[in-house]
Amino acid sequence: MSSSDESRSVSRRLAALFAILASFAVVAAACGSDSGDAEDSSAETETAETEEAEAEPEEEAEAEAEEEEAMEEEEAMEEEAHSAASFVSLQFAPVEEAEKFRAILDGGGIEVTIGEEGPTIDQIKAGAGSIDVVGALHGTFPPLTSEDNMTNMADVLDDLQADRTFAPSFVESGLLGSDDFLAYVPWAQATYIMAANQEALAYLPDGADIDNLTWQDLSAWCQAIADGEGAPKCGLPVAGLFHRFLEGYLWPSFTGGMVSEFRSQGAADMLAWARDDMWPTVVPESINYEFMQEPLQSGEVWVAFDHVARLIEAFEADPENLVGFPTPSGPVGRGFMPVIVGLGIPADAPNPEAGAEVIEYLTRPDVQAQVLSELAFFPVIEGVDVSNLPPGVQIEAEAVNKLANSPDAIPALLPVGLGERGGEINQIFRDAFTRVVLDGEDIQTVLDEQGEVMQALLDETGAPCWSPDPASDGPCQVN
């Protein structure tokens, strides 16, 4: 073989070798690339699955948190709709009553401030703009409406009557004698009745009807009890709402009026009867009684007069042993005092819409039923379910119904038009009774002197007459 042929042969072998090596390199590269890509893809899949698995509980937790936050915001908004109102109530001031009332308001998320009449009237008159709704007795509203301090509640009442019906007589009272200005939406009503232990019934005068007694029947009954038991067993809340007993029951029953006939012969006859016949049969401790339910429960008193809200605990504690009945009648008729409570919105209320929400809540049938059951204030709307009333409330409801529907009933409203000086007329009645019955002063002298004090009060306040006295153009006159 020649050297040139040998050279060509070596070159061919080297070329073939390089070709084989190149092939292996390509295959190896291809295999290596497939293996790496598979490992990377598997790792990426595992990472994605892990991240997705980890993300699912986090997203669920976030969703739940957002849903819970939305619910809390909704509840807060609902609560704010009620509790945002500045609600001042002049009712249910005694501690036990206030606790029960606040429990009822909790159902609507409503907070209340228990106020006093004088300072509250001053606050509204001053234009403080800090009260959204006020709950007060009928007599609190005239001095406020006379100076345009209150909102006309007619529109609020119209809205409410879309799904509830108010007693027309109570709506009429809220007009305060006007044709179209409603000072308040009726809220609740109550009155005063008599209560007696079953043991006392054996001493009733012959032929006496407990549902149709006269005041003379009552004193004769109390005298019989004292004689039979060796001590008086009749009681009066002299340290409590005794002025209502005088203003709404004794004076109207004996005179037909409250103010105009204050110093009349009928009033003199009444005080003589109270001094000579009634008071000697009354438990001496009466001068310290505020609520008659307590001495009734203890048995210290067998026959008592008081506000239904201040008798309810006794009736509830022992409904089988206590009876309720209407207050007695006098020579002119059966004086009684319906106590009407209303809800009004001041003209400068910062949030009148919230005030209207409070009124809507308090006049719902179920809430009215709660107030009746817990606080013995009776509904002002129709359709309140009374089928499941506690036994004590049923006793009171029957007595109130008999009293209000007595043919000789003389409704006597709470004093009105006196504003923050309303307490002064209460004291005039109390002083007249104390001076004659307890201190033994001359009846006509006391009536004349206290009558002059009363006339000065009426002249200074400009208060016109109120029921049962005839309407007057100017200040009511004491005859």
C-alpha positions, 0 to 999 in steps of 0.5 A: 500500500502506498503512503498516499493510500495509507493516509487516505485510509487513516483519514476515512477511519478518523472521519467515521470515528468522529461521526460515531462520537458525534452521534453518541453526543447527540443521543446523550444530549437528547437523553439528558435533556428528556430526563431534566425536563421530566424532573423539572415538570414533576417538581413544578407540578408538585409545587403547584399542587402544594401551593393550591392545597395551601391556598384553599384553607387560606381562601376559605378562612378569608371568605369566612372572615369577610362573611363574619365581618359583613354580618357584624357590620349588618348587626351593628347597623341594625343596632345603631338604627335603634340605639343611636336615639337619645331616649329620655323617659320620665316614666318607670323611675323607681329602681325595680320598674327601671330594671324591667323597662330596660330589659324590654328595651334590650330587645330593640337595642335601645338605651334609655335615660330616666329623667326628671320632668322639670329639668327635661322640660327646661332642656327641651325649651332651651333648644339644647338639641340633645333629645330625640324622643321623650316619653312622658305623661300627658300633662308634660306636653302642653307647656312644650307645644305652646312654645313650638318645642315639639314636632307634630307627630301626625305623620309618624302616627300615620306611618304607624297606623299602616300596621297597628290601630291606636285607640281613638280616645288616646289619639284625641288626648294627644291633640291637646284640644287642637285640630291637627297638631299631635303632641305625642303618639300614645304609648301606654295607659294606666290608672288606680284601683282597689285591692283586698285580701279575701279575708276582708270580704267577710266584713263587707257591709250587708248588701254592698257590691264590691264592684259598686261601692261608695266611699261611705261603704268603704269607710264602713267596711274598714271600720268593721275590719278594725272592730273585728280584727282589733286593729285597722287593716286599710291602707293608703300610699300617703308617702307615694302617689297619694296626691292622685288619690285626692285629685282624681278620686276624692275631689271629683267624686264629691264635687264633680271637679278638681280645680274649679270646685276645690273649695266648694261645699262638696269639698268641705263635706269630703274632708269632714268624711275623710277626717271623721270616718275614713282616717280612723280606720287607716293603718297608722303606718300609711304615712310611710307607705310608698307602694301598697303591694308590700303591706298587702303581701305581708298581711299588714294591710287587707284593703288598699288603693294604689296605682296598678303598677304599684299593686302588681307584685302583690297580685302576682305573688298571691292571685288566689288570695287577693281581689281587685275592684273599682274605686268607690263613687261619691255623691256626684259620681265615680272619679278616676284618673286615667294616666296616659303616657305619650312619646314625642319628638322635640323640634330640635331633635338631632336624630328624629328618624331614630326617635321615630324608630324607638316609637315604632318599637314601643308601640309594637303589639308584642312590646305593648304586651310585655309592658302590660305583663311586666309593668302593668301599663295597659296597651293603647293599640288594638290586637294585643294578645292578652290570652296568656297574661299572668294571673295578677295582670288579669285581675287588674285588667278586669278591675280597670275595665269595670272602672273605665266602663262604669256609667257614673265614671268621671275621668279626671286627667292629670294636671296640665299646663303647669309645666315645671310647676306641676308639683306645686298643685300636688302639694296644694292638695296634700297640704289641704288634706294634712292640715284638716285630717292630720292636724285638725285645722278648720276645714273652710279656712284651709280650703280658702287659704289653699284655694288662694295659693292654687289660684295664684299658681294658675294665674302665674302659669296661665293654665286653663282648666282641664277635665273634669273641669269645664274648659276655660279661655284663660287661667282656670278659676277656683270658685 
